[in-house]
Amino acid sequence: MKAIVYTKYGTPEVLQLKEVARPTPRDDEVLIKVRAASVNRSDWENLIGKPLYARIGGLRRPRRQMLGSDIAGRVEAIGENARRFRPGDEVFGLLWGYKGGFAEYACTRETALAPKPGSMTFEEAASIPQAASIAVQGIRDKGQVQRGQKVLISGAGGGAGMFAVQLAKLYGAEVTGVDNTLKLEFMRSLGADHVIDYTREDFTRNGKQYDLILDIVAHRSVFAYKRALRPSGSYYLAGGSVATILQILLLGPWIKGTTGKKIRLLTVQPNPEDMVYMTDLCEAGKVVPVIDRRYPLSETPEALRHLGEGRTRGKVVITM
Ligand SMILES: NC(=O)c1ccc[n+]([C@@H]2O[C@H](COP(=O)([O-])OP(=O)(O)OC[C@H]3O[C@@H](n4cnc5c(N)ncnc54)[C@H](OP(=O)(O)O)[C@@H]3O)[C@@H](O)[C@H]2O)c1
């Protein structure tokens, strides 16, 4: 099968389209003929090897030489103990720990997959898994957003942010979106009540405070985030610098104990039910999965460059 492969960390030029062996499903695994795969910032981080956590499992060079964790496609074959799907079923899901979605076929455990809704295209379904899981677990589960609350989403113009803004609005929050200059209109179109251009304004220094901050790209100190929280407000980091992550682990509990403000990491648990929750909202027309651009498999390096250079609004999708 054709697949995008890389053997060293670097810019998109290190990615190569190669002929590789098709995976074989074992035990409870399912082989999927991929129809669409979406690009996440985690693919970019795993490509360039930064932040440092992107090198877990391969400090000097990537141990898993394929990227791509969100896919939608058709079941081609099932392992001996797989029971939930049959060949021909349309599915979508997260290749958590497996990766290899930027390929004609991919394997994963059947429990990582959900049936693709008939009314959604493969591209729309592929845009859901990782980004929607961050949004659902950050806004609904950890954030427990209530009507009238003030919610700030930093990184609101990207994949996870796009779902998070729409979800927070659905729950009745007053939403502030933070992203770069090119994405201000996009954030407004998602429903954000206020937008902040991170290249011009630091949301932790404008005197405003929020009940919930969901930070997709965190790089400030915990004290800056504390400043931007209302009393008993919560901050969750979904992605960001290792320095910020370490500070949160070390100082978050102390800040909670002394001020009541919660500053935590969001540890996303792979859960197909969350993906289905989001596709139900999409089918009901309450959330729109915005696909910024589509690229063929051979142009995966371009797709990653588009995201890495900060031009993506919503999701970028690879089509097979
Ligand atoms: N916690 C977990 O368990 C878990 C699980 C999966 C993934 N993740 C992480 O969650 C993140 C998900 O990102 P994604 O796929 O949604 O990325 P994305 O589509 O690239 O969106 C991120 C957005 O943040 C913007 N941004 C960059 N720097 C910013 C800043 N200083 N302030 C505000 N916005 C900024 C980006 O704009 P530019 O284009 O200007 O850079 C982009 O629009 C990744 O870091 C991933 O590793 C976490």
The ligand as an SDF file (V2000), in Angstrom:
LIG
                    3D

 48 52  0  0  0  0  0  0  0  0999 V2000
   -3.9600   16.7460   26.4900 N   0  0  0  0  0  0  0  0  0  0  0  0
   -4.1150   15.6660   25.7490 C   0  0  0  0  0  0  0  0  0  0  0  0
   -4.3580   14.5600   26.2470 O   0  0  0  0  0  0  0  0  0  0  0  0
   -3.9850   15.8050   24.2780 C   0  0  0  0  0  0  0  0  0  0  0  0
   -4.4260   14.8240   23.4080 C   0  0  0  0  0  0  0  0  0  0  0  0
   -4.2980   15.0220   22.0550 C   0  0  0  0  0  0  0  0  0  0  0  0
   -3.7050   16.1790   21.5740 C   0  0  0  0  0  0  0  0  0  0  0  0
   -3.2620   17.1140   22.4590 N   0  0  0  0  0  0  0  0  0  0  0  0
   -2.6370   18.3810   22.0480 C   0  0  0  0  0  0  0  0  0  0  0  0
   -3.6690   19.3320   21.8350 O   0  0  0  0  0  0  0  0  0  0  0  0
   -3.2490   20.2450   20.8260 C   0  0  0  0  0  0  0  0  0  0  0  0
   -4.3370   20.2180   19.7710 C   0  0  0  0  0  0  0  0  0  0  0  0
   -4.1060   21.1300   18.8110 O   0  0  0  0  0  0  0  0  0  0  0  0
   -4.9810   21.2070   17.4680 P   0  0  0  0  0  0  0  0  0  0  0  0
   -4.8320   19.9390   16.7240 O   0  0  0  0  0  0  0  0  0  0  0  0
   -6.3010   21.7670   17.7430 O   0  0  0  0  0  0  0  0  0  0  0  0
   -4.0290   22.2950   16.7900 O   0  0  0  0  0  0  0  0  0  0  0  0
   -4.2870   23.3390   15.6380 P   0  0  0  0  0  0  0  0  0  0  0  0
   -5.3680   22.8820   14.7470 O   0  0  0  0  0  0  0  0  0  0  0  0
   -2.9470   23.6840   15.0900 O   0  0  0  0  0  0  0  0  0  0  0  0
   -4.8350   24.5840   16.4820 O   0  0  0  0  0  0  0  0  0  0  0  0
   -4.0530   25.2870   17.3740 C   0  0  0  0  0  0  0  0  0  0  0  0
   -4.3460   26.7530   17.1630 C   0  0  0  0  0  0  0  0  0  0  0  0
   -3.6670   27.5060   18.1630 O   0  0  0  0  0  0  0  0  0  0  0  0
   -3.0970   28.6550   17.5580 C   0  0  0  0  0  0  0  0  0  0  0  0
   -2.0190   29.2060   18.3580 N   0  0  0  0  0  0  0  0  0  0  0  0
   -0.6730   29.0390   18.2610 C   0  0  0  0  0  0  0  0  0  0  0  0
   -0.0460   29.7480   19.2150 N   0  0  0  0  0  0  0  0  0  0  0  0
   -0.9940   30.3730   19.9300 C   0  0  0  0  0  0  0  0  0  0  0  0
   -0.9670   31.2670   21.0210 C   0  0  0  0  0  0  0  0  0  0  0  0
    0.1590   31.6630   21.5790 N   0  0  0  0  0  0  0  0  0  0  0  0
   -2.1350   31.7180   21.5050 N   0  0  0  0  0  0  0  0  0  0  0  0
   -3.3240   31.3440   20.9610 C   0  0  0  0  0  0  0  0  0  0  0  0
   -3.4090   30.5020   19.8940 N   0  0  0  0  0  0  0  0  0  0  0  0
   -2.2640   30.0270   19.3960 C   0  0  0  0  0  0  0  0  0  0  0  0
   -2.6560   28.1190   16.2300 C   0  0  0  0  0  0  0  0  0  0  0  0
   -2.4200   29.1950   15.3820 O   0  0  0  0  0  0  0  0  0  0  0  0
   -1.0470   29.3600   14.5770 P   0  0  0  0  0  0  0  0  0  0  0  0
   -1.4900   28.8000   13.3140 O   0  0  0  0  0  0  0  0  0  0  0  0
   -0.7920   30.8100   14.6210 O   0  0  0  0  0  0  0  0  0  0  0  0
    0.0490   28.5410   15.2130 O   0  0  0  0  0  0  0  0  0  0  0  0
   -3.8390   27.2660   15.8280 C   0  0  0  0  0  0  0  0  0  0  0  0
   -4.8570   28.0140   15.2140 O   0  0  0  0  0  0  0  0  0  0  0  0
   -1.8870   19.7610   20.3390 C   0  0  0  0  0  0  0  0  0  0  0  0
   -0.8560   20.4540   20.9940 O   0  0  0  0  0  0  0  0  0  0  0  0
   -1.8480   18.2960   20.7790 C   0  0  0  0  0  0  0  0  0  0  0  0
   -0.5510   17.7940   21.0370 O   0  0  0  0  0  0  0  0  0  0  0  0
   -3.4070   16.9510   23.7720 C   0  0  0  0  0  0  0  0  0  0  0  0
  1  2  1  0
  2  3  2  0
  2  4  1  0
  4  5  1  0
  4 48  2  0
  5  6  2  0
  6  7  1  0
  7  8  2  0
  8  9  1  0
  8 48  1  0
  9 10  1  0
  9 46  1  0
 10 11  1  0
 11 12  1  0
 11 44  1  0
 12 13  1  0
 13 14  1  0
 14 15  2  0
 14 16  1  0
 14 17  1  0
 17 18  1  0
 18 19  2  0
 18 20  1  0
 18 21  1  0
 21 22  1  0
 22 23  1  0
 23 24  1  0
 23 42  1  0
 24 25  1  0
 25 26  1  0
 25 36  1  0
 26 27  1  0
 26 35  1  0
 27 28  2  0
 28 29  1  0
 29 30  1  0
 29 35  2  0
 30 31  1  0
 30 32  2  0
 32 33  1  0
 33 34  2  0
 34 35  1  0
 36 37  1  0
 36 42  1  0
 37 38  1  0
 38 39  2  0
 38 40  1  0
 38 41  1  0
 42 43  1  0
 44 45  1  0
 44 46  1  0
 46 47  1  0
M  CHG  2   8   1  16  -1
M  END
$$$$
